[in-house]
Amino acid sequence: MIRPAVPDAVEAWTLYAPMRPEMSALRRGLGGTDPYGRLTLCRTGIGPRRARSAAARRPAGSGPVVVAGIGGGLAPGLATGDVVVASVVRADPSAPDAPAGEIRMPDAALLAAALRRRGLRVHVGPVVSTDRLVDGVARDRLAADGALVADQESAWLLAGCADRPTACVRVVADTAAGSLYRPATLARVRAALRVLPVVAAALTEWAEAASAVRQVLLASPRSFCAGVERAIAVVEQALDRHGAPVYVRKQIVHNARVVADLQARGAVFVDELDEVPDGALTIFSAHGVSPAVRREATDRRLPVIDATCPLVTKVHAEARRFSGRGDTVLLIGHEGHEETEGTLGEAPGRIRLVSDPAAAETVQVADPERVSYLVQTTLAVDEAAGILDALRRRFPALAGPGSDDICYATTNRQRAITAVAARADLVLVVGSPNSSNSLRLVEVAERAGARAHLVDDVSGIDLRWLAGAATVGVTAGASAPPGLVDEVVAALTALGAREVSEHTAAVEDVVFTLPKEVRP
């Protein structure tokens, strides 16, 4: 058989499995997924001695290394057929000649996501390697250190692979419930082996990504803006001063991780004020609220702390000023967004929402000589400009605010990702799906010519996106915590990115004062 020439970007990768049945099952799953003959399949045999011997014969180079097979479940709740993707592999320190240290795999969540797409029940956590089968007290001891599954090879096979992309996947055969030495164990082993062909297909995706990614290009600024930092600080300070629960109308900012972290501290997020108990401390989110909501809070005598971003407050003030002088106000923004709903509520009879160029061509006003416009703070700059051009053509007397409504943070992040997208094969925007400014970053990157995807966190990255993507651009919406970006960069580095660089479009030093109710 004549194989096609191997492209320069394709690296050889090695897949280890201890037993013949494991190797056969993996081979079935691989099928014809190795057109370049770059995969080395290696059956090591069982135990540390054979694992060390196999590792000593490993081909030179920096290609990815994978260990896959079955293992013994340690943690309660693991069932036969469950898949454990190692976040870290370590050896049982009581084992003779145990390798020192541990092998960390920050990209484990990406492989886990690929396995879940295939319908498997997947866990991410530590794998521990021992020098013998464990049962009873020995199993309990290993579980007490947090390990999910035990094997007899991985730590020895992966020792010395710190400079390579590495992965370790074990399918649970025997579980922590009941003794290892029982007739049912053989049936459990067979059940676990049936999962390995599915695992092999996901490992191929992982290897393709690990063979591709070489550079990470970070856009700066990214992540939290001053308004988001202020809003989160309001909730944190309120919890510190008043204790839990503290009620927040809507999400304080549009990010799932932020909301989950604050919920864990005692914040309760509600859609409307009628869900807030009488007398409970209530916080208005960063996106602002309408006067009707403020009146409802006053009527109920709810103690309120307003975390509205000062830049949104500015738009509300402009809405009152323009409508107060008799103008029809055209609000350029997205229907249903909390910020636009709050602004529309400032003058319900005099503000019209203009959501796209088609709406700009059809919107009607009472007097074309008395018309002004406002813009949602988180829109894409070029998107808003196109709508505004249409409005100015139709209404030559159109007046606007004294300064841009689109906030500095939105503008800076869009400029940065435009430059990054021009150099990237793929752009990852970290942010939640309900974050307007994050969605706009995806659109801006696409208009700059890059493939772009929004991910809530590292687990949202699809390995298939990374195939062929040598340079990956990364940014984050203004409501996404910086730590989420760090996790993405760590995962891409673990996959083989050799360089992380940064493009800086602006340096931000804006700080907003906290509301008086929570100032130090």
C-alpha positions in Angstrom: 0.0 0.0 0.0 1.4 3.4 -1.0 0.5 6.1 1.6 0.1 9.8 0.6 3.0 12.1 1.5 2.8 13.5 5.0 2.2 17.2 5.1 4.8 19.2 7.0 2.2 20.2 9.7 1.3 16.7 10.5 3.1 15.2 13.5 3.4 11.5 14.3 1.5 10.5 17.4 1.7 7.5 19.6 -1.2 5.6 21.2 -0.4 3.2 24.0 -2.7 0.5 25.3 -1.7 -2.2 27.8 -3.7 -5.3 26.7 -4.4 -6.9 23.4 -8.2 -6.6 23.8 -7.8 -2.9 24.5 -5.6 -2.4 21.4 -8.0 -4.4 19.2 -11.0 -2.3 20.4 -9.1 1.0 19.8 -8.0 -0.2 16.4 -11.6 -0.8 15.4 -12.5 2.7 16.4 -9.6 4.2 14.4 -10.7 2.6 11.2 -9.3 4.5 8.3 -8.6 7.7 10.2 -4.8 7.6 9.7 -4.3 8.4 6.0 -0.7 9.5 6.4 0.5 6.5 8.4 1.6 8.9 11.2 0.0 6.9 14.1 2.1 4.4 16.1 0.0 1.9 18.0 1.8 0.3 20.8 0.6 -2.5 23.1 2.7 -2.2 26.2 1.7 -5.2 28.3 0.4 -4.8 31.8 2.3 -3.2 34.7 5.0 -0.6 35.4 8.0 -2.7 34.1 6.5 -3.2 30.7 5.3 0.5 30.6 8.8 1.7 31.3 10.2 -0.5 28.6 7.6 0.8 26.1 8.4 4.4 27.0 12.1 3.8 26.5 11.3 2.8 22.9 9.2 5.9 22.2 10.1 7.6 18.9 12.0 10.8 19.3 10.3 14.1 18.6 7.5 16.2 20.0 4.5 14.4 18.7 1.4 13.8 20.8 1.3 10.8 23.2 -2.0 9.1 24.4 -2.6 6.3 26.8 -6.0 4.6 26.6 -7.6 1.5 28.0 -9.7 0.3 30.9 -9.2 1.0 34.6 -10.6 0.5 38.0 -13.1 3.0 39.3 -12.2 4.6 42.7 -14.8 7.3 43.2 -18.3 6.6 44.3 -20.8 7.0 41.6 -18.6 5.9 38.7 -20.3 3.1 36.7 -19.0 0.5 34.3 -18.6 2.1 30.9 -18.0 5.6 32.3 -15.0 7.4 30.7 -12.4 9.3 32.8 -10.3 11.8 31.0 -7.2 12.6 33.1 -6.7 16.2 34.2 -3.5 14.9 35.9 -1.7 11.6 36.0 0.4 10.6 39.0 1.9 7.5 40.4 1.0 6.0 43.8 4.0 7.1 45.9 4.0 3.7 47.6 4.8 2.0 44.3 8.5 1.0 43.8 10.3 3.3 41.3 7.3 5.5 41.1 7.9 8.5 38.8 8.3 11.8 40.6 5.9 14.6 40.1 2.8 14.5 38.0 1.7 15.1 34.4 -1.0 17.8 34.1 -3.4 18.0 31.1 -5.1 21.4 31.0 -6.7 20.5 27.7 -8.7 17.5 29.3 -12.0 19.4 29.0 -11.6 19.6 25.2 -11.2 15.9 24.9 -14.0 15.3 27.4 -16.3 17.4 25.3 -15.5 15.4 22.2 -16.4 12.2 24.0 -19.6 13.6 25.4 -20.7 14.6 21.8 -20.5 10.8 21.1 -23.0 10.1 23.9 -20.6 8.9 26.5 -20.8 9.6 30.2 -17.5 11.4 30.9 -15.7 12.6 34.0 -12.5 14.8 34.2 -10.1 14.3 37.1 -7.0 12.6 38.4 -5.8 9.2 37.3 -3.4 7.3 39.6 -1.0 4.6 38.5 -0.2 1.7 40.8 2.1 -1.3 40.6 -0.7 -3.8 41.2 -4.4 -4.3 41.1 -6.1 -2.5 44.0 -9.1 -3.5 46.0 -10.7 -2.8 49.4 -8.6 -0.6 51.7 -6.0 0.1 49.0 -8.7 1.4 46.7 -10.1 3.6 49.5 -6.6 5.1 50.1 -6.2 6.1 46.5 -9.7 7.5 46.3 -9.1 9.6 49.4 -6.5 11.6 47.4 -9.1 12.5 44.8 -8.2 10.0 42.1 -11.1 8.9 40.0 -9.6 5.8 38.4 -6.5 3.5 38.9 -4.4 1.8 36.3 -0.9 0.2 36.2 0.8 2.0 33.3 -0.1 5.7 32.6 2.3 7.4 35.0 5.3 5.4 33.7 4.3 5.8 30.1 3.9 9.5 30.3 6.9 10.3 32.4 9.3 12.5 30.4 6.5 13.8 28.1 6.3 17.3 29.6 7.3 18.8 26.2 4.6 17.0 24.3 0.8 17.1 24.1 -0.4 14.2 26.3 -3.8 12.6 27.0 -4.9 9.7 29.2 -8.4 8.1 28.9 -9.6 5.2 31.0 -12.9 3.5 30.7 -14.2 2.2 34.0 -14.5 -1.6 34.2 -14.8 -2.6 37.9 -16.2 0.0 40.3 -15.7 0.9 43.9 -18.9 -0.8 44.9 -18.0 -4.4 45.7 -14.9 -6.5 45.5 -12.7 -6.7 42.4 -12.4 -10.4 42.7 -15.9 -11.6 41.8 -17.4 -13.3 38.7 -19.2 -10.1 37.5 -15.8 -8.4 36.9 -15.2 -10.2 33.7 -18.5 -9.0 32.3 -17.7 -5.5 33.4 -14.4 -5.7 31.6 -16.1 -6.7 28.4 -18.6 -3.8 28.7 -15.8 -1.3 29.2 -13.9 -2.7 26.1 -17.0 -2.0 24.0 -16.6 1.7 24.8 -13.0 2.0 23.5 -13.8 2.2 19.8 -15.9 5.3 20.4 -13.0 6.7 22.5 -10.6 6.1 19.6 -12.6 8.3 17.3 -12.4 11.2 19.7 -8.7 10.7 20.3 -8.2 11.2 16.5 -9.8 14.6 16.8 -7.6 15.4 19.7 -4.4 14.4 17.8 -5.5 16.4 14.8 -5.8 19.5 17.0 -2.5 18.8 18.8 -0.8 18.5 15.4 -2.2 21.9 14.2 -2.1 24.6 16.9 1.3 26.4 17.1 0.5 30.0 18.1 -2.0 31.8 20.4 -2.6 35.4 19.6 -4.3 37.3 22.5 -6.4 40.4 21.8 -6.0 43.2 24.4 -8.0 44.7 26.0 -10.2 41.7 26.8 -12.4 40.4 29.6 -13.8 42.6 32.4 -14.4 46.3 31.8 -14.8 48.9 34.5 -18.6 48.7 34.5 -18.6 44.9 35.0 -16.0 45.1 37.7 -18.1 47.7 39.5 -21.3 45.6 39.2 -19.7 42.5 40.5 -18.1 44.4 43.4 -21.5 45.8 44.3 -22.8 42.3 44.9 -19.7 41.1 46.7 -19.7 44.1 49.0 -23.4 43.7 49.7 -22.9 40.1 50.6 -20.0 41.0 52.9 -21.9 43.7 54.7 -25.4 42.3 54.8 -24.9 38.6 54.5 -26.9 36.2 52.3 -29.3 36.3 50.7 -29.0 39.3 48.5 -31.4 39.6 45.6 -30.3 40.7 42.1 -32.8 41.6 39.4 -31.7 39.8 36.2 -28.1 38.6 35.9 -25.7 41.1 37.4 -23.7 40.8 34.2 -24.2 38.3 31.3 -21.8 35.6 32.2 -22.6 32.1 33.5 -19.4 31.7 35.6 -19.8 35.1 37.3 -23.5 34.3 38.1 -22.6 30.8 39.4 -19.8 32.1 41.6 -22.1 34.8 43.1 -24.9 32.3 43.6 -22.4 30.1 45.6 -21.8 33.1 47.9 -25.5 33.7 48.5 -26.8 35.9 45.7 -30.2 35.1 44.4 -31.0 36.1 40.8 -34.6 36.8 39.9 -36.3 37.9 36.7 -38.8 40.4 38.3 -39.2 42.2 41.6 -42.3 40.2 42.5 -39.9 37.3 43.2 -38.1 39.4 45.9 -39.4 38.9 49.5 -40.7 42.0 51.3 -37.8 44.0 52.8 -35.0 42.1 51.1 -32.0 43.9 49.8 -32.2 44.2 46.0 -29.6 45.1 43.4 -30.3 46.4 39.9 -28.0 44.8 37.3 -25.3 46.5 35.2 -27.7 46.8 32.3 -30.1 49.2 33.9 -33.8 49.3 34.6 -36.7 51.3 33.4 -38.4 54.0 35.6 -41.3 51.6 36.1 -39.1 49.1 37.8 -37.7 51.8 40.1 -41.2 52.8 41.0 -42.2 49.3 41.8 -39.2 49.0 44.1 -40.1 52.2 45.8 -43.8 51.2 46.2 -42.7 48.0 47.9 -40.1 49.8 50.0 -37.4 47.5 48.9 -33.9 48.6 49.9 -32.1 49.0 46.5 -28.5 49.3 45.4 -28.1 50.4 41.8 -25.3 48.6 40.0 -26.2 50.1 36.6 -23.0 50.8 34.5 -22.4 54.6 34.5 -22.2 54.5 30.7 -25.7 53.0 30.5 -26.9 55.6 33.0 -25.6 58.2 30.6 -27.8 56.8 27.8 -30.8 56.9 30.0 -30.1 60.5 30.8 -29.9 61.3 27.1 -33.2 59.5 26.5 -34.9 61.7 29.1 -33.3 64.9 27.7 -34.1 64.2 24.0 -37.6 63.1 24.7 -38.2 65.9 27.1 -37.5 68.5 24.5 -40.1 66.9 22.1 -37.9 64.7 20.0 -38.7 61.2 18.7 -35.7 59.2 19.9 -34.4 56.4 17.7 -32.6 53.8 19.8 -30.2 51.7 17.8 -30.1 48.3 19.6 -31.2 44.8 19.8 -34.8 43.9 20.7 -35.2 42.1 24.0 -31.9 43.0 25.5 -32.1 44.2 29.0 -30.3 47.4 28.3 -32.6 48.4 25.5 -35.7 47.5 27.5 -34.5 49.8 30.3 -33.8 52.7 27.9 -37.1 52.3 26.1 -38.9 52.5 29.4 -37.6 56.1 29.9 -40.1 57.4 27.4 -42.3 54.6 26.1 -44.3 56.8 23.8 -41.4 58.7 22.2 -38.6 56.1 21.7 -38.5 53.8 18.7 -36.2 50.7 18.6 -34.2 50.4 15.4 -32.6 47.0 15.3 -31.2 46.7 11.8 -30.8 48.6 8.5 -34.2 47.4 7.3 -35.8 49.0 10.3 -33.9 52.2 9.7 -35.5 52.4 6.3 -39.0 52.0 7.6 -39.2 53.6 11.0 -41.6 56.5 11.3 -41.3 59.7 13.4 -43.8 62.4 14.3 -41.7 65.3 13.1 -38.6 64.7 10.9 -37.2 68.0 12.1 -37.3 66.8 15.8 -35.6 63.5 15.8 -32.5 62.2 17.7 -30.7 58.9 18.2 -29.1 56.8 20.9 -27.1 53.6 20.7 -27.0 50.5 22.9 -23.6 50.5 24.5 -22.6 47.0 23.5 -23.2 47.1 19.7 -20.6 46.5 17.1 -19.2 49.8 15.9 -19.6 49.0 12.2 -23.1 47.6 12.7 -24.3 50.7 14.4 -22.5 52.9 11.8 -24.4 51.3 9.0 -27.8 51.8 10.7 -26.9 55.4 11.6 -25.9 56.1 8.0 -29.4 55.1 6.8 -31.1 57.2 9.5 -29.1 60.3 8.6 -30.0 59.9 5.0 -33.7 59.7 5.8 -33.6 62.4 8.6 -31.1 65.1 7.8 -32.0 66.9 11.1 -31.0 63.9 13.2 -29.3 64.9 16.4 -27.1 62.7 18.6 -25.4 62.5 21.9 -22.4 64.7 22.6 -20.2 61.6 22.8 -20.4 58.0 21.5 -22.9 55.8 23.3 -21.0 52.6 22.4 -18.8 52.2 25.4 -15.0 52.5 25.3 -14.6 48.8 26.3 -16.8 47.6 23.5 -14.9 49.7 21.0 -11.4 48.8 22.3 -12.2 45.0 22.2 -13.6 45.2 18.7 -10.5 47.1 17.4 -8.2 44.5 19.0 -10.0 41.5 17.7 -10.2 43.0 14.2 -6.4 43.1 14.1 -6.0 39.7 15.6 -8.6 38.1 13.3 -6.6 39.3 10.3 -3.7 37.1 11.4 -5.6 34.1 12.8 -6.9 30.9 11.3 -9.5 30.7 14.1 -10.8 33.1 16.7 -12.2 32.0 20.1 -14.3 34.5 21.9 -14.9 33.7 25.6 -18.3 34.8 26.7 -21.8 33.6 27.4 -24.4 33.4 24.7 -26.6 36.1 26.2 -23.7 38.6 26.3 -24.3 41.1 23.5 -20.7 42.5 23.4 -19.3 38.9 23.2 -21.6 38.0 20.3 -20.5 41.2 18.6 -16.9 40.2 18.9 -17.6 37.0 17.0 -19.3 38.9 14.3 -16.5 41.5 14.1 -13.9 38.6 13.8 -15.9 37.0 11.0 -16.2 40.2 9.1 -12.4 40.5 9.4 -12.1 37.1 7.6 -11.6 34.6 10.4 -13.6 31.6 11.5 -14.9 32.5 14.9 -16.8 30.8 17.7 -18.2 31.9 21.1 -17.4 29.6 24.0 -18.6 29.9 27.6 -15.4 28.4 28.8 -12.7 25.9 27.7 -15.1 23.0 27.7 -17.0 24.7 24.9 -14.1 24.4 22.4 -14.8 21.8 19.7 -11.5 20.0 18.8 -12.7 19.9 15.2 -12.4 23.7 15.0 -8.7 23.5 15.8 -7.8 21.1 12.9 -5.7 23.1 10.5 -5.7 26.2 12.8 -2.0 27.0 13.3 -2.7 30.4 14.8 -5.6 30.8 17.2 -6.8 34.2 18.2 -8.4 34.5 21.7 -10.4 37.3 23.3 -13.2 37.7 25.8 -16.3 39.8 26.2 -16.3 42.5 28.7 -18.4 40.4 31.1 -16.1 37.3 31.0 -13.6 36.7 33.9 -9.9 36.8 32.9 -9.5 33.4 34.5 -11.6 31.8 31.7 -9.1 33.1 29.1 -6.2 31.8 31.2 -7.9 28.3 31.1 -8.3 28.5 27.3 -4.7 29.6 26.8 -3.5 26.8 29.1 -5.5 24.2 27.1 -4.1 25.5 23.7 -0.6 25.5 25.1 -1.1 21.9 26.3 -2.2 21.0 22.8 1.1 22.2 21.4 1.0 25.9 21.0 4.7 27.0 21.2 4.1 30.8 21.3 1.6 33.0 23.1 1.8 36.7 22.0 -0.5 39.7 22.5 -1.8 42.4 20.3 -2.7 45.5 22.3 -5.1 48.0 20.7 -5.5 50.2 23.8 -4.6 50.5 27.4 -7.6 50.9 29.7 -7.4 52.7 33.1 -11.0 53.6 33.6 -12.4 53.1 37.2 -15.9 53.7 38.3 -16.8 54.7 41.8 -19.0 52.2 43.8 -22.5 53.3 44.9 -22.5 55.0 48.2 -24.3 52.1 49.9 -21.3 49.8 49.4 -18.3 52.2 49.4 -15.5 51.3 51.9 
